[in-house]
Amino acid sequence: MPTSHLSATLQLAFDLIRRPSVTPLDEGCQQLIAERLTACGFQVQHWHWEGVDNLWAVRGDQGPMLCLAGHTDVVPSGPVEHWIHPPFSPCIDTEGMLYGRGAADMKGSLAAMLVATERFIAAHPNHRGQLAFLITSDEEGTAEYGTKAVVERLRQQGQRMDWCIVGEPSSTQALGDMVKNGRRGSLNGQLRVQGKQGHVAYPQNACNPIHLAAPALAALAAEVWDQGNEFFPPTSFQISNIQAGTGATNVIPDTLSVLFNFRFSTESTVEGLKQRVADILDQHGLEWDIQWSLSGLPFLTEPGELLEAIVHSIRSVTGRETLLSTSGGTSDGRFIATLGTQVVELGPVNATIHQVNERVLASDLDQLTDIYQQTLERLLS
């Protein structure tokens, strides 16, 4: 499809979507972005770790820093034959919807960020403060060698970052109706309960770990971990998988394995949750062990300069009042927030992310460009 009639944002979105950058591949997306940032006066660095591409670019050398962050990797397309239009051949249909893998999550946001930056710099070549980009190809994957690793490098360098906008698709029904000003923490556990294998006809000679663990699991599921607060819902505990047995109907298993997850608010701590789980398991007399894995700590950006600039920009462009939320899963914002940075996620409607026929209203990306540009002007002009 010819793109000459499209806006600058949509032309760039097309160029990015055409590149099949399934995580952790980048397929040249960051090089395309880097060339345009360099033309705007950014100092660009590329960091490659374990097959992951990362870009860090900065313009300016003093004053408050605003970082625009995102990822070029996308999830797999799923069955190509189920797509109305090929997933890596962007297309705008008769209803104005832009189809393509990454249209919403989040190549559309990256295009809007870059074009907004180009326009801002053209209007304010001597803007105050510093403007930065942090882009990775490892957000949809393991997230070990992307933003997390970049943040550790920046921390070692003593890099300060005051504000950050992550282009995750935060909107629900209409552009700008919701932004994420925080996220819950995520703590994973793999519980192993020990029993004794035996024949089901002779339970007195065995010890069934499923029977032993069931009351404890029910207690964990019923526990009130905290009440949440004005920004976060109460902490939740969810079991995602249970495995036991040999596959035979006449064998009592010797072990039970349970995978579970906490999505926790700032009212709870990692160590506190671990201890309370241990207490409940011990109260039920189980022989157990747990392998813990922390995906991210909760973070919160309270109302201040960044949120004020974003809320006013959304209102100016769309006429909408935005809702602040900490709902949903995790994002790379959890890593950036560890630098003491105010982090807000703002992007297009998320209704079709990770789905077949991912799509976003094309005109929303042009409006998103205007929102980003006005936010830049409010903070750095």
N, C-alpha and C positions, 0 to 999 in steps of 0.2 A: 504494500500500500504506500503510495507517495505521501511524504510528510511535509511537503513544501507549504501546504495550506494550514498546517498546525501551528499552535503557539510554540514558543521556545521550550516551555516546560514539557509539552506533549512530545515534541520532537526528541528531546533527550530521553524521556520515558520510553519511547519506542526503541531508541538505540540501546538502552540498557536491557529492556525485556527481551530483545532479540538474542542476547547472549545467554546461553543455557547454563547459568552459573549455579548448578545444583550443589549444595553445601558439601564440602568446603571449597568448591571451585569458585573462582572469580571471573574467569574468561575475559579478562581485559577491561572489565568495568572500571576498576580503580585507576587504570592507566588513562582511560578516557576522562575521568573526573580530575585526575592529577594534572593533565595538560591544561584544562580550563582553569583550575585553581592557580597554576603557575602563571598563566597569562594575567591573572588578577593580582599578582604580587605575593602569593603565598610561598612560604618555604616548605617544601614537601619532602617527607621521608617515607620510605617503603620498608616495612619490616615483615620478613617471611620466616615463619616458624612452623615446622612440622606440617608442611603442605598448606598452610593458611596464609593468605595475603592480608596485610593491614596497611592502612594509610593514615598518617598523622601529618596534618598541614596547619601552619600558623601564619597569620598576617598581623604584623604589629609586634612590638617588643616590650610594651609596658601598659599598665592600667588593667582594669578588670577584663577577664577573658570569658567570652561566650563561645561554647563549643556546640557544633551541630554534629550529631552522631547517628550512625545507622549501619546497615549491613547490605552487602551486595549479593550474598548467597540467598538462595531460595530453596524451599522444600521440593522434593520430586513432584512431577506433574500428575502422577497417577496414570490410569489408562488413557492414552492419547485419543483413542477412538471415542471416548466419552466427552471430549471437549467440543463445543460448538465451533470454535476456531482453534487452530493449533496453538498450544500453550506458549511457544516461543516465537510466534508470528503475531505480534500485537495488532489488534483490530478494534476500531470504534464502530459499534453497530448503529442502527437507525435510531435507537433510543438514547444515543450519546454515551453508552457504556464502553469503557476501555477494557478489553479482555486481554489476559496474558498472565503467566505465572510471574508474580512479583508486582503486579499492577498496584495492589494495595499493600503488600508486605514484602519489601518496602521500597521498590525502585521508583514508584511514583513520588514518594516523599523525598528520596534523594534528588530526583530531578527538580522538584520544587525548591529544595534547599539550595541547590547550586545556582539555579536561575535567580532566586531571590538574592543570593549573595552577589552575583554579578551585577544585578541592578542596583543593589545597595552601594557597592563600591564605586560604580559609575557615578552615582549621585553624591557619595561621600568618600572621595578618595583619601581624605585625611581624617577618617573617623577616629573617635577616641577608642582607647582600649585595644584589646586583641580579639581576633576572630579565628576560630579553629575548626577543623574537621577531623573526626575520628571515625574511620570506616573499616569494617572487618568483613571477612568472608566466612566467619565461624560463629554466627549467632544461632543459626538453625540446627547446628550440629552439637558437638561436645562442649563448645564454648570454653575450651581450655586455652587455646592458643590465639584467640582473637582479642576482644576488648579487655578481657581479664588480664591477659599478658601485657597488652599495651599499657593498661593502667598501672601495672607493677613497674614497667619501665619508666613511666612518667613519675611515679612516686619516688623511684630511685634518683631521678634527675631533679627532684624537688619542684616539679611542675605544679603550679597553682591553677585551678580551674574554678571560676566563680559560679558560672551558670552553664547548664547543658540542656539542650532540647534534643530528645531522641525521637526520630521520625516514625515510631511504631504506630500502627493504625489504631488510634485511641477512640475514634468516633463510633457511635453505635447506630443511630438512625439517620443523622445528617451531619455534615462536616462541622466540627467544632462543638458538637453538643456535649462532648465529654473529653477531658484531658486527665491523664494519670499524674497525680502529684506524689505518688509513692507506690510501693508494692509490698505485699506481705513477704515474709521470709519463707523459705522452703527447706524442710529438714526431712530426709529420707532415712528409713530404718529397715534393715533386713533381720528379722527376728528368727531365731532357731530354737525350737523347744525340743528337748531330748525326752524320748520315751524308751520303750523296749519292745522289739519286734516279737511277734508270736502268732499263733493260730487263733482265728476268731472264735473257734469253738472252745478255746481254753484261755479266756481273758485273765484268769487268775494267775497265769504264768507269763503275762505280758503287761505292758504299761502303755496305754494308748495316748500319745501326745495330743491328738486332736481333742479327745474328751477332756484332757487336763487343761488345755489352753482355752477351750471355748468360753468358760466363765471369765477368764482374764481378758480375752478379746472383747467380750461384751462390756466389761467394766471400762476398758480403754475407750470403746466407742461411746459410752454413756458419760464419760468424764467431761466436766465443764472446765476447760483449761484456763480461760479468762473471759472477761466480758467485753473485750475490745475497748474502743474509745471513740471519740468523735470522728476520727479519721479512718479507723480500721474496724472491720467486723470481728467478732470473737474468733479466736484461734480454732481451726478445725483439724480433726484427726480422721483420716480415711485409709481403710485397708484396700490395697489395689490388687493383691494376688495372694492366694493360699495354695501351697503344694504339700502333698504328703502321699505316702503309699507307693507300692510296687506296681500297681496296675492290676493286681489280683484281688478278687473279692474276698478271699479267705485269709488274708494276711493283715495283721495289725502292724502299722508302720512303726519305725523306730524314731523318726524325726518328723517335725512339722516346720515348714518354712513359710514365713508371712512377710510380705512387703507392705509397708505403710508409709504415709506421708503426713507431715504437719505443714499446714499453711498458717503461719503464726504472725501475730501482731506485735507491736512494740511493747505490749503489756507482758509478754513472755520472753524468756531467754532460752538459748540453746541448752545451756547446762541445766536450767530449771526443768525443761521438758524431759530431758534425758533422765534426770533423777526421779521425776514423778512416774515415768514409765517403769523404771526399775522398781520403785516402791510397790506399784500395783502388781507386777509380775511376782515379786517376792511374797506379797500377801497371799498369793494363790499357790505358793509352794512349788513353783516350777523350777526345773533345771533349764537354764536358758542362756543365750548370749545374743548380742545385737551388734551388727556392723552398721555404723552411722555414716551418713554422707550429707554434708551441708551444701545445698545448691545456691543459697544466698541469704543474706540477712535482710530484714525489713528496712526500708528507708522511707523517709517522709520529707517533702518540701512544703514547709508551711507558707502561708500567704506572705509575699514580699515582692521585691522588684521584679523577679522573673515571672511569677504568676500574674502579677498585675499587668505587665506588658503583654503577656499572652492573652489574658482575658479581654483586655481592651482591644487588642488587635482582632480577635475573633468577632467581637461585637461590631467593630467598625466595618469589617468585610462582609459578614454574614447577617448581622442583626440579631444573632443568637446570644443567649446567656449560657455560659458553659457550666457544666457540673464537674466538680473536682471529685476524683475517685481513686481508690487504691485497689480496686477489684482486679480480677484476672490472674494470669500466671506471672511468671518472672520475665524479665527483660535484661538487656545489658546495662540498663540504668543502675542495677544493683551493684555493679562493679564500679561504675563512675562515681556513685554516691559515696564510696569509701574514701574519696579524696576530700570529703567535706563540701562537695559541690551540691548546689541546688539543682535538682534534676526533675524535668517535666517531660512527659511523653505526649506528643501532639502529631496526629496524622489522620489519614482518611478513614472512611467507614470500614469496619472490620468484618462485615457480615459474611464475606466469602473467602477470607484468608485460609490458606492450606486446603481449600476445596478444589474440585474440578470446576472449571469455568470461573476461576478467580477473576473478579472485575471490580471496577470502581468508576464512578461517574467522571468522565473526562473533565468536565467543567470544574469539578471539585479540586482537581490538581492545580488548575489556574488560580482558583480562590485560595488554595493552600499556599501557593507561591506568594500571593499578596499578604497573607497572614504572617508568614515567615519574614517577609521584607519589612512589614510594619513593626514586627517585634524587634528586628535588628535596629531599626531607626529609633525606637523607644529606648533601647538599652545602650546603643553605641554612637548615636549621632549627637 
